């Protein structure tokens, strides 16, 4: 009996032990499976976290680019519109300033040319006789120097005296003889032929007032202009004294010395010159100038 109990005891222990072992193995397999699941979950979680961490650096570039583009466009648009808004204002100012300086001479010249084309040749000849139409670049000196007219640039005061009604306000400054005249202006002129014809009918009075003698052309201009505007018959002649070249501003011609002295006193008071004197001109000087003054009286 004791042996049976011992056998039963001995045989039961291994049975329980094997059962426990099987249970432990099952628990171990379950634990491994659960651990594997936990590990997979952790890997997925880490992968998702890494993706989330990598996404923010990619997001900023579009955010940075997008606000820059609209901002530059918004800045460029108002600058162009401001420039366009300023242009009409400046143009309006320019248009308002233009009436203050009405330079319509280039427009007036074509009108004169159009009128000349319309007029008949006979009327044109009558009107053009004794006149000169100023061209671009013409000056008092250059017109006076023309052979068919005064033949001497120093005779510009005679040309100015003929046209003081048109050039009176414009005539000023030391550069007057060489300053360009307004294009299209029609000036009164005297031809050399007319001057010779008038000289034959003159009385031969040789007395003149010598207003000023100088080597400076600019020094002659202001007193000459003043005398021309006052209606005096002014002219300029060259002279050489002791090998030195001078220019003489003179008023003439008078019948006798007393008449020249009387005019000389008025000129001294007008110009405040004390060096003026009366003198008798050479016949050659008279012949060169007197004919133009005789013709001037007719004009």
Secondary structure, DSSP 8 states (H G I E B T S, - for coil): -HHHHHHHHHHHHHHHHHHHHHHHHHHHHHHHHHHHHHHHHHHHHHHHHHHHHHHHHHHHHHHHHHHHHHHHHHHHHHHHHHHHHHHHHHHHHHHHHHGGG---HHHHHHHHHHHHHHS-HHHHHHHHTTEEE--TT--HHHHHT-TTTTS-GGGHHHHHHHTHHHHTTT--STTGGGS---TT-EEE---HHHHHHHHHTS----EEEEEEEES-HHHHHHHHHHHHHTT--EEEEEEEETTEEEEEEEEEEESSHHHHHHHHHHHHHHHT-S--EEEE--HHHHHHHHHHHHHHHH-
